[in-house]
Amino acid sequence: MAAAEAAETQLMLGVGLIEKDTNGDTLWVWCYPSTTDELRNMLLRKCCLTDENQLLHTFVYGQYRRSWFYITTTEVPDASVLKKVTHFSIVLTAKDFNPEKYAAFTRILCRMYLKHGSPVKMMESYIAVLTKGICQSEENGSFLSKDFDARKAYLAGSIKDVVSQFGMETVILYTALMLKKRIVVYHPRIEAVQEFTRILPALVWHRQDWSILHSYVHLNNDELEALKTCTGYIAGFVNPEVSNRPDLYDVFVNLADSEITVSQPAKEAMTMGKLHKEIGQLILQSAEDPEKSDSQVIKDISLKTREILANLASFAEVSDDGEKPKLSFETLKQKRFPPATENFLCHLAAAEQMLKI
């Protein structure tokens, strides 16, 4: 097997099964390989079968302590071999962000479990994908890992939708991401949270870093502790209580009310000036152009970002110890930028590890 394919297949970490029985109890039934109590409790929390509100979410995903989880939930039809089960969830954990890939694979595993009523077939398919990157079955559909490109997953959301909702304020999100700030997004519907948050890392395309995305977080101590170990992040919540937790965010996005709030302590670093207006107008102009696709809008924003970073790098001085060029605050001061621009460039140099301390 080619090295690339081997690397591709080693991305999955585990598979699990959660069932809700006719008595209304939700239980962790099976997993391969074994998992920790902490992870199991977290996944039970994420799976909608433990929810009081009885809403069925067919597919949710998120990240916890550097691992991604993907959960597909299905209702059991009356004629099924699963006699005492009303619903079940298939859980996959993996090292990579690729919702479409794992939604497709968990759907196949769901069909297998509905048909055979035993995890054996699921485990065979899981191992086939893990080792060969493919599982084929006539009645349940085929799955090929390499059909799902990571870059496609990065571009699957719509940046145009974000701009049409927030207009000029999109530049607040851009600035927060550039400065590696903490963004919390709230909406009562998990699907809305996931759709909105997944595209935000594309605003800083030069980093291509989706590890900052935590699209489904509960106000649970373990989860919040894990979140607090990250420098900057985008965290999605469905609990309105999160708005009373200013310790968790620099920027709060109330998606339901289309409002963006910058927290008091972050206001200084997030001061907007002429440069921000320029960037905001560029984002708006590009996103409102009906001829442009979402990926072209991302490209436009990325070109502007590269221009800003190249500008910043041109002020940096090469150090004697052969390390990468660093920028001193004094050098920046001599350039006589407007205060808000100077402030932004200084914080940006710090975020990009270019600032001489």
Order of alpha helices (4+ residues) and beta strands (2+ residues): alpha-beta-beta-alpha-beta-beta-beta-alpha-alpha-beta-beta-alpha-alpha-alpha-beta-alpha-beta-alpha-beta-beta-beta-alpha-alpha-alpha-alpha
